[in-house]
Amino acid sequence: MSIDLSSLSAEDLIALKARLDGLTDTSGRSPMRPRQLTDLRLLPTKDDPRPTFFMSAEPPRNAGDLTKTARYPMLMWHAESGEEIAVLSASSQATATATGYIMTPPAEIVPDEMDLLAAQIDALSDADRVALIESQRLDRIQAMREKLAALPEDKLAILLGQAEQPAKRGPGRPRKDAVA
């Protein structure tokens, strides 16, 4: 959508520009410096305003040093499947490492195709699922038609049961003659 400003007078354009400049004026705000977000532990000063990232205005009195962290619980990932688990101690970490878990998430996880297909089919509506199954059935019938078309006539007749197949006789049994 475009607005045609050619119908406005010069005074109207000047007033519009002044109004728009007033909306985008940021001179009254504190300047945001790029370094402000690199170390969130630094508190603001009069010369360097910084955002504070406390849940409240003051940190809890009994929390101690909020910059220290604990090693456990930690996340580990299975190297092949990418399954994520949380380990709570060094012994559970050693057990998980022995069963194929690693400390960093695997970059290239190849998901199982059957799981992906099942998830995609589950995401379909009932009508779409029925249409998909019907189209798959028709595709299989078409593939069988193509294979049957490639067969020679005698094998096709045997396969479809149109020709008489030679009867197998057991050993020592006499041949049956047709009664006339």
ZAMI-990510 format. One record per residue (C-alpha): x negated, y negated, z negated. Coordinates in steps of 0.02 Angstrom, whole numbers, plus 32768, in hexadecimal, padded with zeros to 4 digits. Layout:
BEGIN
XYZ...
***
This chain:
BEGIN
8000800080007FB97F5880307FF07EAA80017FF07E1E80817FA37D84802E7FAB7D1780C980577CD4809780147C8C7FF37FDE7BD87FE47F2E7BA47FB07F6A7B757F017FBF7C1D7EED7F1E7C777F217EB77C127EA57F337C397E197F337CF37E477E747CF87E477E6D7CA27D9C7EED7D1D7D587E8D7DB47D9B7DE77D717D587E377D627CAD7E697E197CB07DBA7E587CD87D567DE27C687CE77E4A7BF57C7E7DBB7BB07CD17DCA7B057CA47E827AF07C037ECB7AAD7B927F037B387B807FC07B467ACB7FF07B557A9C809B7B9D7A3480CA7B067AC780B97A907B03816A7AAD7A5C81C57AAB7A4981D079EE7AF181D279967AA081CE78E97A6A811878FB7AE1809E78A87B127FF878F67AB37F5978C97AD87EA278EC7A657EA479857A8F7F5379C37B477F8079B87B64803B79C37BFD80A779B87C0A810F791A7C4381C3792D7C8381E8787F7D2E8235786A7D5081A877EF7CF9810577D27C878153774F7C3381FD774A7C69827076BC7C068254761C7BEA830C75F57BBD834276A77B02832976957A9B831077337B11832477C77A81833378427A4783DC77FE7A958478784B7A968531781F7A5B85BC78937AF2862C78767B79864378B37B37863D79657B7A86717A0E7B3286FB7A7A7B6487377B277B6087E37B777AE287E07C057B50883D7C827C0688187C567BEE876A7C0A7C5687987B717C3C87197AE67C2A874D7A307BFC86F3798E7B768740791F7B72871478677AC68751782F7A1A8784786C7A46883C785F7AE2882978C97A7B87C5794579FC885379517A8888D1796B7AD7886779F37A2F884E7A497A14890A7A4B7ABD89237AA07A9988A97B2E7ACB87FE7AEB7A5F87657B0E7A4D86B97ABE7A7486517B597B1086627BC47AEA86C17C647AE6864D7CFB7B2686C97D7B7BB287357D377C0187A17DBC7CB287C77D837D04886C7DAD7D6A885E7E4D7DF788C97E087E0888557D717E0C87BD7DE37E90880D7E537EF988417DBD7EF2878F7D787F2387467E217FB587C07E347FEF879B7D827FF086E17DAC806C86FC7E3A812686E87E27819487837E3381CD87597EE4811B873A7F1E80E187DD7ECD8169883F7F29813B87EA7FCE808388127FB180A588CB7F8F811588D78028809388848098800D88F98052807C898F807A80968950812C7FDA893581407FB789E8810A803A8A2A81847FEA89C582107F3D8A0981E57F828ABC81E97FD28A9882937F2B8A6082D87ED58AFE82987F5F8B6D82E07F528B1383887E998B3F83907EBA8BFC837B7EC38C7184137F718CB5843F7F548D6884017F138D3083567F9C8CAF8347801F8D35836D7FD48DA982EA7FCB8D1D826C807F8CE9828580BB8DA0828881058D9A8337809F8E2A837F809A8EDC833F80038EFC82D87FB78FA982EF7FEF9019825F7F63905B81F67F6C911581D67F21916981437EA491F6815E7EF1929F818F7F9F926181B07FED92918256801E920C82D280D891E982D5812591FA837F81B6919183B3825991F283BC82AB91E48466
***
